[in-house]
Each structure stands twice: as structure tokens, then as C-alpha cells.
């Protein structure tokens, strides 16, 4: 039996991962593929699952996502957002069914995501496992050029069950290549935020009730720290006890610190160009 929730899948050349994603959301009778002009079989695969296809050239994450929420014609008032390398568990589907049947005053719900590497759930080293993925689109918007922050106009609840994420499904080199592009957008975001008059609040970073407000404050403080790549490794591997995730935890912490170093290098280049 279908659930009165529309599904939004953002893609660019995802022919490998898309079939599994589409199978996990086959409970919906309104699946939308939001594609950045893939040149592989992504669109063909989506259409084989009766998904509706909307295409737009990607500019940055928040602009792209906000355009989709405002312009795609969803059948249902609730939307679940998912990436091609993610899979909904049956428990999550059941929980969503219950939430939309009786949402109370909530206009959005957080989902707990499990990231996997080398077949291991990154239970400890994962920076943040909670993401807002079920929402009423009129109450939702995104900010930041990459790794966007979800801004919800209204109350936010939580759902049980897991959203399984396989970011290394195409291999570590593909992950690195993708994060080189992310580093370019992230560095531009860093330069803009460092140049702004706003100053992060340590108190807000520690105590703000809204997770995304805390996260935004924490990021601004983090940008001002020296030796950020090393700090990030220590936070993930020791602070979050990533060593408990074994070899996968160590590899993930190293890759994340390398990603941070790419951001540092690109940020210096942008600042030097402005000087």
C-alpha cells in the first residue's frame, strides 16, 4: 500500500546506485527524479520505475535544492528527499507512514542515517547522523553553497528506523574526486563567512536547541581554528571514538582530514586573489 508522501531524488550520472534507491522508495506513487543532465542511463532507469523527471543545470547545493522544492509539482503535501546512494530501511518506511498519518504540529522530521565504508557501519566516526529528510516543502529551505543547512519554518520531529548511506559505493577515488568539487564550493563559503560582520557564538554552538543552528555556529568557529585538518582528524578519530569503527573508522577520519586540507588550500588561494 502506497504512503501519501512524494519522493525527491537528486542525481547526476547515478546509473550504478539508482536502481537500489528506487526499489527502496517503490512504496510511493509519486517519485520525482531531479537530474542535472546526466549523460548515462540515469534518466532511463528512473523512467523504468515510473518516476517523473525534471532537469536543471546544477549551480550550487542550496540554490539547486531550493529551486526544486519551489518548482517541482509534488502530488502529496509531504516530501521525502533521498540521494541515489541511500536506501530506506523497512523500519524507516513504517515510521514515515505513522508520522504523516499523525504529524501533530511538526512540519518536518529528522532521520538517522547510517554511513558505511568497507562494509562497516561508521557508527562513531560519522560527524553527524541526523538529517531532515521528511518535510512539507513550503516550510523548508536550504542555506550554504555545499553541505547545505536545512532551515525549517516550524516544529521538527524525529522518525525511527535508518536511512542507509553508501558514499563509497563507487570507490574511494570517486569519493575524493567528488569532494574536490565540494572543496571548491566550501572554500567560497568559508571566504564569505570569514569576511562577514557576523561572529559565531560559542554559547550558541554548544547550547542552541536546534541542531542545525548549533551546527552552523560550530562550522563558523571551526573555520577560524589553526591546523584544521589535524583538528578534524583528532575530533573524529579520538573525540568521537572513531577508532571503535576499526580500519574503516581510521580510513574515514583520514579522508575527512584530507578533504579539510583541500578546503584550506583553496581558501588561501581565494583570499590571496582578493588581496
VENDA-V673775 format. One record per backbone hydrogen bond with DSSP energy under -0.5 kcal/mol. NH is the residue of the N-H (numbers start at 1). CO is the residue of the C=O. If there is no record, write none. Layout:
nh:NH co:CO
nh:NH co:CO
This chain:
nh:3 co:27
nh:5 co:3
nh:6 co:78
nh:7 co:30
nh:8 co:80
nh:9 co:32
nh:10 co:82
nh:11 co:34
nh:18 co:14
nh:21 co:17
nh:22 co:18
nh:23 co:19
nh:24 co:20
nh:25 co:21
nh:25 co:22
nh:26 co:23
nh:28 co:25
nh:32 co:7
nh:33 co:52
nh:34 co:9
nh:34 co:32
nh:35 co:33
nh:35 co:54
nh:36 co:11
nh:37 co:35
nh:45 co:41
nh:46 co:42
nh:47 co:43
nh:48 co:44
nh:49 co:45
nh:49 co:46
nh:50 co:47
nh:51 co:46
nh:52 co:31
nh:54 co:33
nh:56 co:35
nh:59 co:60
nh:61 co:145
nh:62 co:144
nh:64 co:60
nh:65 co:61
nh:66 co:62
nh:67 co:63
nh:68 co:64
nh:69 co:65
nh:70 co:66
nh:71 co:67
nh:72 co:68
nh:74 co:72
nh:78 co:4
nh:79 co:135
nh:80 co:6
nh:81 co:79
nh:81 co:133
nh:82 co:8
nh:84 co:10
nh:86 co:83
nh:87 co:164
nh:89 co:162
nh:93 co:89
nh:94 co:90
nh:95 co:91
nh:96 co:92
nh:97 co:93
nh:98 co:94
nh:99 co:95
nh:100 co:96
nh:101 co:97
nh:102 co:98
nh:106 co:103
nh:107 co:155
nh:108 co:155
nh:109 co:134
nh:110 co:157
nh:111 co:131
nh:112 co:161
nh:113 co:111
nh:113 co:129
nh:114 co:163
nh:115 co:113
nh:116 co:165
nh:117 co:120
nh:120 co:117
nh:122 co:115
nh:122 co:120
nh:123 co:121
nh:126 co:122
nh:131 co:111
nh:133 co:109
nh:133 co:131
nh:134 co:109
nh:135 co:79
nh:135 co:133
nh:136 co:107
nh:137 co:135
nh:139 co:136
nh:140 co:137
nh:141 co:151
nh:143 co:149
nh:149 co:143
nh:151 co:141
nh:152 co:150
nh:153 co:139
nh:154 co:152
nh:155 co:105
nh:157 co:108
nh:159 co:110
nh:163 co:112
nh:164 co:87
nh:164 co:162
nh:165 co:114
nh:166 co:85
nh:168 co:116
nh:169 co:166
nh:171 co:168
nh:175 co:171
nh:176 co:172
nh:177 co:173
nh:178 co:174
nh:179 co:175
nh:180 co:176
nh:181 co:177
nh:182 co:178
nh:183 co:179
nh:184 co:180
nh:185 co:181
nh:186 co:182
nh:187 co:183
nh:188 co:184
nh:189 co:185
nh:190 co:186
nh:191 co:187
nh:192 co:188
nh:193 co:189
nh:194 co:190
nh:195 co:191
nh:196 co:192
nh:202 co:200
nh:205 co:201
nh:206 co:202
nh:207 co:203
nh:208 co:204
nh:214 co:210
nh:215 co:211
nh:216 co:212
nh:217 co:213
nh:218 co:214
nh:219 co:215
nh:220 co:216
nh:221 co:217
nh:222 co:218
nh:223 co:219
nh:224 co:220
nh:224 co:221
nh:225 co:222
nh:228 co:225
nh:231 co:227
nh:232 co:228
nh:233 co:229
nh:234 co:230
nh:235 co:231
nh:236 co:232
nh:237 co:233
nh:238 co:234
nh:239 co:234
nh:240 co:235
nh:241 co:238
nh:242 co:236
nh:243 co:237
nh:244 co:241
nh:245 co:242
nh:246 co:243
nh:248 co:245
nh:249 co:245
nh:250 co:246
nh:251 co:247
nh:252 co:248
nh:253 co:249
nh:254 co:250
nh:255 co:251
nh:256 co:252
nh:257 co:253
nh:258 co:254
nh:259 co:255
nh:260 co:256
nh:261 co:257
nh:262 co:258
nh:263 co:259
nh:264 co:260
nh:265 co:261
nh:266 co:262
nh:267 co:263
nh:268 co:264
nh:269 co:265
nh:270 co:266
nh:271 co:267
nh:272 co:268
nh:273 co:269
nh:274 co:270
nh:275 co:271
